[in-house]
Amino acid sequence: MKMKICVLPGDGIGVEIMAQAEKILGRITEVFGHEIEIDYGLIGGAAIDEKGSPLPTDTIEICRNRDAILLGAVGGPKWDEIDKSIRPEKGLLGIRKEFDLFANLRPAILFPELKDASLLRPDIVDKGIDLLVIRELTSGIYFGEPRGEEIRNGQRVAFNTMIYSEDEIRRVAKVAFEAARKRAYRVCSVDKANVLDVSQLWREVVIDTAKVYPDVQLNHLYVDNAAMQLVRDPSQFDVILTSNLFGDILSDEAAVITGSLGMLPSASMGQKKPDLYEPIHGSAPDIAGRDLANPLATILSVAMMFKYTFSLDKEARAVEEAVQKVLAQNFRTGDIMSPGMIRVGCNEMGELVVREIG
């Protein structure tokens, strides 16, 4: 199979973690006989410095004709004081919107080898953590209009609008129900329907969509209760379906209870290609260029790409199993380090995973 991929390293540790992802791509092509065509583009702060925009037109055009996009990370304090309209994060929001990547899939899985890294009590951890957060990604409060800042009664007032249409809710709900059919047949829809009109519509549309999936169990939680339940007993969840804002928060919470943001991948998908894959952590400028970053979330994002975009389950499993083998050999980057483990850097971690493939 020939795969056409655009690599967007971005900022901070993005460059070094994407280098490890490319090693994995290279090894998979060797072992399984595929062909991969890679192009590169700028996004975020790196794009601002060179092109004056966080998402240049040429980056969009490069991505448009590709099967998938691999993205590192964007942002950093270097760009904190520039105009809000062109900050690095606008590049990330922009590429999601440009390709209508409305469904964000964030698995939160606790590897048994990392159970000591979890912040939860051992009795909770022993139940296991294996859930999937599906977050609507291109609407809601991050994109709703009107938005802005103005003067009212002599003082500054800022405002945003949370808005969803029936179609936007239904299409992401379908993604959640389809995903549940490949897992444990359970969907928990998270909203704030006791307070927000938009959440009342969300719940009504999700309930209606569920009629097409009678084999999938559906329940509902208010977002504040869902946040509590994730800490109290994450094993109760299979697929969590929620809006853009709530998903942003809950997926990060789900990530940190597994031990480290550096371990978890994500996929952002629409109704046509390209799909976007990225680790859920940030650019970590404080450790950039020091060979300290954990590349495993990025490597596992590559595994998700093989699974979801290319339907290459065997290749995806090869990457996932290689990561688990390395962890079982007690190799750790600093963020997942515990007593008795062997500390390695970003580059060595990538090399170790490559050796276990094939």
C-alpha positions in Angstrom: 0.0 0.0 0.0 1.1 3.5 -0.7 0.5 6.0 2.0 0.6 9.8 1.5 1.4 11.7 4.7 2.1 15.3 5.7 4.3 15.8 8.7 3.8 19.1 10.6 6.4 19.1 13.5 5.3 22.5 14.8 6.9 23.9 17.9 8.8 23.0 21.0 9.3 19.2 21.4 7.3 18.7 18.2 10.5 18.4 16.1 12.1 15.7 18.2 9.0 13.6 18.8 8.1 13.7 15.1 11.6 12.4 14.3 10.7 9.3 16.3 7.4 8.9 14.5 9.3 8.9 11.2 11.5 6.1 12.4 8.4 4.0 13.1 7.0 4.8 9.7 10.3 3.7 8.1 10.4 0.5 10.0 6.8 -0.5 9.2 7.5 0.0 5.5 10.5 -2.3 5.8 8.7 -5.0 7.7 5.3 -5.0 5.9 6.4 -3.8 2.4 4.4 -0.6 2.2 5.4 2.7 0.5 5.1 6.0 2.3 5.4 9.4 0.7 6.1 12.1 3.2 5.8 15.9 2.7 6.4 18.6 5.3 4.7 21.8 6.3 4.8 24.6 8.9 2.2 25.2 11.5 2.0 27.2 14.8 4.8 29.4 16.0 7.3 28.0 13.4 4.9 29.1 10.7 4.4 32.5 12.3 8.2 33.1 12.3 8.7 32.1 8.7 5.4 33.0 7.0 3.6 35.4 9.4 0.7 33.1 9.8 0.0 30.1 12.1 -1.5 28.2 9.2 0.0 29.2 5.9 -1.9 28.6 2.6 0.8 26.3 1.3 0.5 24.1 4.4 -3.2 23.7 3.7 -2.5 22.8 0.1 0.1 20.2 1.0 -2.3 18.6 3.5 -5.3 18.7 1.1 -4.0 15.9 -1.1 -2.7 13.6 1.6 -4.3 10.6 3.4 -3.2 11.7 6.8 -1.5 14.5 8.8 0.9 13.8 11.6 1.3 16.9 13.9 3.7 17.4 16.7 2.7 20.3 18.9 2.1 24.1 18.7 2.7 27.1 20.9 5.1 28.4 23.5 5.8 31.6 25.5 7.7 33.1 22.6 4.4 33.9 21.0 2.3 34.7 24.1 2.4 38.5 23.5 1.5 38.6 19.8 -2.0 39.5 18.5 -4.6 36.9 19.6 -5.8 36.4 16.0 -2.4 34.9 14.9 -1.2 33.0 17.9 0.1 29.4 17.3 -3.1 27.8 18.6 -5.0 29.4 15.8 -3.1 27.1 13.4 -4.4 24.0 15.2 -8.0 25.3 15.3 -7.7 26.4 11.7 -6.6 23.0 10.3 -9.4 21.2 12.1 -11.9 23.7 10.7 -10.4 23.7 7.2 -10.8 19.9 6.8 -13.9 19.6 8.9 -12.3 17.3 11.4 -15.3 17.1 13.6 -14.6 14.0 15.6 -11.7 13.8 18.0 -10.9 10.3 19.3 -8.8 10.2 22.5 -8.1 6.8 24.0 -7.1 6.7 27.6 -5.5 3.4 28.4 -3.4 2.5 31.4 -0.6 0.1 30.4 -0.2 -2.4 33.2 3.5 -1.6 33.2 2.7 2.0 34.2 0.1 1.4 36.9 2.5 2.9 39.5 2.6 6.1 37.6 -1.2 6.7 38.0 -2.2 9.2 40.6 -5.2 7.1 41.6 -5.4 4.7 44.5 -4.1 1.2 43.8 -7.6 -0.4 44.3 -9.0 1.9 41.6 -6.1 1.3 39.2 -6.4 -2.4 39.7 -9.9 -2.3 38.0 -8.1 -1.1 34.8 -8.5 2.0 32.6 -9.5 1.6 29.0 -11.8 4.2 27.7 -12.3 6.4 24.6 -13.3 10.0 24.7 -15.0 11.2 21.5 -15.1 15.0 21.4 -16.9 17.2 18.9 -14.1 19.3 17.5 -15.3 21.9 15.0 -18.2 23.7 16.6 -19.4 24.6 20.1 -18.0 27.5 22.1 -14.6 27.6 20.4 -16.1 28.5 17.0 -19.5 29.9 17.8 -20.5 33.4 16.7 -20.9 36.1 17.9 -17.7 36.3 19.9 -15.4 39.1 20.9 -14.8 42.0 23.3 -16.6 45.4 23.6 -17.2 48.2 26.0 -20.5 48.1 27.9 -21.4 50.7 30.6 -17.8 51.9 30.5 -16.1 48.5 31.1 -14.7 45.8 28.9 -16.9 42.8 28.4 -15.8 39.6 26.6 -18.2 36.9 25.2 -18.3 33.6 23.4 -21.2 31.6 22.0 -21.8 27.9 22.5 -23.9 26.7 19.6 -24.7 23.4 18.0 -27.0 22.3 15.2 -28.8 19.0 15.1 -26.6 17.8 12.2 -23.4 18.6 14.1 -24.5 16.6 17.1 -25.8 13.7 15.1 -22.7 13.1 13.1 -20.4 12.9 16.1 -22.9 10.8 18.0 -22.8 8.3 15.1 -19.0 8.1 15.4 -19.4 7.3 19.1 -22.0 4.6 18.6 -19.9 3.0 15.8 -16.8 3.1 18.0 -18.7 1.5 20.9 -19.7 -1.4 18.6 -16.0 -2.2 18.3 -15.5 -2.0 22.0 -17.9 -2.8 24.9 -21.1 -1.5 23.4 -21.5 1.4 25.9 -21.8 5.1 25.4 -21.9 7.8 28.1 -23.0 11.1 26.7 -21.8 14.1 28.8 -23.6 17.4 28.8 -25.0 20.1 31.1 -28.7 19.7 30.1 -29.9 20.9 33.5 -28.6 24.4 32.8 -27.7 24.9 29.1 -30.3 25.0 26.3 -27.6 23.8 23.9 -27.0 20.7 26.1 -30.8 20.0 26.1 -30.7 19.8 22.3 -27.5 17.7 22.5 -29.2 15.2 24.7 -32.3 15.0 22.6 -30.4 14.4 19.4 -28.1 11.8 21.0 -31.2 9.9 22.3 -32.7 10.0 18.9 -29.5 8.8 17.2 -29.3 5.9 19.7 -32.4 4.4 18.2 -30.4 3.2 15.3 -28.0 1.4 17.6 -30.3 -0.7 19.9 -27.3 -3.0 20.8 -25.4 -0.1 22.4 -26.2 1.0 25.9 -26.6 4.7 26.3 -26.5 6.7 29.6 -26.1 10.4 30.4 -24.0 12.3 32.9 -23.7 16.0 33.7 -20.2 17.2 33.0 -19.4 18.0 36.7 -20.5 14.5 37.7 -18.6 12.9 34.8 -15.4 14.7 36.0 -15.9 13.3 39.4 -16.7 9.8 38.2 -13.6 9.7 36.0 -11.5 10.0 39.2 -13.7 7.8 41.4 -14.0 4.8 39.0 -12.8 5.2 35.4 -13.4 1.5 34.8 -17.1 2.2 34.5 -16.6 4.0 31.2 -16.2 2.7 27.7 -17.0 5.5 25.2 -17.5 9.0 26.4 -19.3 11.3 23.9 -19.3 15.0 24.6 -19.0 18.6 23.2 -15.9 20.6 22.3 -15.4 22.4 25.5 -16.3 19.5 27.8 -14.3 17.1 25.8 -11.2 19.3 26.0 -11.3 19.2 29.7 -12.4 15.6 30.3 -10.0 14.1 27.8 -7.1 15.7 29.6 -8.4 14.5 32.9 -8.7 11.0 31.5 -5.2 11.3 30.2 -3.5 12.3 33.5 -5.1 9.5 35.5 -3.4 7.0 33.3 0.0 8.3 34.4 1.2 10.8 31.8 0.0 13.1 29.0 3.1 11.8 27.2 1.5 8.4 26.7 -1.7 9.2 24.9 -2.4 9.7 21.2 -5.4 11.2 19.4 -7.1 11.2 16.0 -9.2 13.9 14.5 -11.4 12.7 11.7 -14.1 14.0 9.3 -16.1 12.5 6.5 -13.2 12.5 4.1 -9.4 12.6 4.1 -7.0 13.8 5.4 -7.3 12.6 9.0 -5.2 14.3 11.6 -3.1 12.4 14.3 -1.3 14.0 17.2 -0.2 13.5 20.8 -2.5 15.2 23.3 0.3 16.9 25.1 1.6 20.4 24.4 4.9 21.7 23.0 6.7 21.6 26.4 9.2 24.4 25.5 11.0 24.0 28.8 12.4 20.7 27.7 12.6 21.2 23.9 15.9 20.2 22.3 17.1 18.5 25.4 16.3 14.9 24.5 13.9 14.6 27.4 10.5 14.4 25.7 8.4 11.2 25.7 7.7 10.2 22.1 5.4 7.3 22.9 2.1 9.3 22.5 3.3 10.3 19.0 4.3 6.8 18.2 0.9 5.5 19.3 -0.7 8.2 17.2 1.1 6.5 14.2 -0.5 3.2 15.3 -4.0 4.9 15.3 -3.2 6.2 11.8 -2.5 2.7 10.6 -5.7 1.5 12.2 -8.2 4.2 11.3 -7.0 5.8 8.1 -5.4 2.8 6.4 -7.3 -0.1 8.0 -3.9 -1.8 8.7 -4.7 -3.5 12.0 -1.7 -5.8 11.9 0.7 -2.8 11.5 -1.1 -0.9 14.3 -0.8 -3.9 16.6 2.9 -4.2 15.8 3.5 -0.7 16.9 1.4 -1.0 20.1 3.0 -4.3 21.0 6.4 -2.8 20.5 5.7 0.0 22.9 4.4 -2.4 25.5 7.5 -4.6 25.1 9.8 -1.7 25.7 7.8 -0.7 28.8 8.0 -4.3 30.0 11.8 -4.1 29.8 11.6 -1.2 32.3 12.7 1.6 30.0 11.2 5.0 30.8 11.4 8.6 29.9 11.5 11.1 32.8 7.7 11.8 32.9 6.9 8.1 33.5 10.0 7.3 35.6 9.6 5.3 38.8 12.2 3.7 41.2 14.1 0.8 39.7 13.4 1.8 36.1 15.9 2.6 33.3 15.8 6.2 32.3 16.2 6.9 28.6 15.9 10.0 26.4 13.5 10.8 23.5 15.8 9.5 20.8 16.7 6.2 22.6 13.1 5.5 23.4 12.3 5.8 19.7 15.1 3.5 18.8 14.0 0.9 21.3 10.5 0.8 19.9 11.8 0.4 16.3 13.9 -2.6 17.4 10.8 -4.4 18.7 8.9 -4.1 15.4 9.3 -7.1 13.1 
